[in-house]
Amino acid sequence: MISSSDITYGVLNSINLARMSFPGGDNIDDILNFGFSYIESEDNFVSYVIGNSKVMKRIFGEMPESILEPTKEHLGKLWTASLIFSKKVKDNHIIFSNLDYSTVLVLTYKG
């Protein structure tokens, strides 16, 4: 299994990384649906959602679909994605990526 730090490194260094500001407020459900829709619009599945501790706390606290299943590498699952914690991600950012990092979105929201 690939380590979470290797995944984070691969995602953050993808040549296909797009940065975007979320056009809505800070509703975590809307933010996640937007990020998933963006990746899926490129005909990919979201494999990784990366965020810091503040973001992960919101996902697990506000998203009933999220499953807390900590392993050495991942905190849990949300729909098709593994949830990965990283201190490298700012409080108001969530990163979405497909499996091979060919579609990556760094989404900034008002938080």
Buried (B, 14 or more C-beta within 10 A) or exposed (E): EEEBEEBBBBBBEBEEBEEEEBEEEEEBEBBBEBBBEBBBEEEBEBBBBBBBEEBBEBBBEEBEEBEEEEEEBBBBBBBBBBBBBBEEBEEBBBBBBBBEBEBBBBBBBEB
